[in-house]
Amino acid sequence: MRHLLVVALVLAVSPAVAQDKEKLSANDVSVRTALAFKAPDAAVQKLLPAGFELNAPTAGPNTGSNFGITLIDYLLSPGAGPGGQALAAPHDVRNEHSG
């Protein structure tokens, strides 16, 4: 019974110890658009560095694609400005009539 109690305490404390080592590196509001293409394997292989080889997804929505691009539009990045101030969105959606 004592061993079970020790194991339970170790398991209960472990996540707290791991969280102490974690540090928030980014916090943002963004829109991500993923584009997947199917191109001739030989053409894509020429673009890869020596030693790299294609590894196309075999399951999921991108099945059969061998070239992908992810576009990230950062709308808001709180705390990234000078003095920890929030940065405004890169495109202001307000107009002069509505303020």
N, C-alpha and C positions, 0 to 999 in steps of 0.2 A: 504493500500500500504506500509506503514511504517513497519508493522509486517512482510510482505513478504520480505522486504529488510533485516530486522534483522535475519530472519530465513535463508536467502541465505548467509549472512555473517557468521553465526554460522556454517553452513554446509561447507562453503569454508575453514574455519580455522580449523575445527576438524581434518582432516587428517594430517595437519602440526603438530598439538599438539601431535597426536598419534605417528608420526614418531620421534619426539624428545625423546620419551620413549623407542623406539626400539634400540637395539644394535646388530650389526652383531656378531654372535657367531662362525660362521664357514664359510669357503669358500674353496671348494675343487673340484678337478676333480676326479671322481670315476666311476667305472663300478659296477653296482649292478645286481646280478642274484638272482631271486626269484624262489624257488623250493616249490611246493605244492604237498602233498601226501595225499592219502586216506588210513587210517589205521582203524582197528576195533575201534569203539568208546570206548569200555571198556578199551582197551590197552592205548589209549591216555588219558582217564579220570584218570587212575592210576598215570600218570605222573604229573597231575595238583595238585596244593596245595588244601588243604581242603577249601571248599566254592566256588571254581571256577568250572565253567561248560563249556562244549564245545559250541561254537558259530560259526558254519561253514558258509562260505559265501553262499548266495542263488542266487547271480547273478555275472556275470563277468567271466573271464577266470579261476578262481579258484573254480568255483561252484562244490560242492561235496567234496572238500578236507577238511580235519580237522587237518592237521599238516603242518606247513610251516616253511621254513628256508630262510633267506635272507643273501646272501654272498656279502660283500662290499670289493672291491679292490680299495684302495686309490692310484691313480696314481700321484697326485700332490696336495700338500697342501700349497699354497702360504702364506707366512707370519707366518708360524708356527715354523720356525727354530729359532736358537739363534739370537737375535738382529732383529727379524722380517724378516730374510732372508727366501727365498723359500726353501723348502725341495726337494731334487731330488727324482725322481721316485724310488721305492724300487727295481725295476729290470731295469738295464741299458740295453737298446735294441741296443746300439752301439756295433760293433765288432772291433777288432784291425785293420782290413784292411780299413774300411770306416771311422774310427775315430768317 
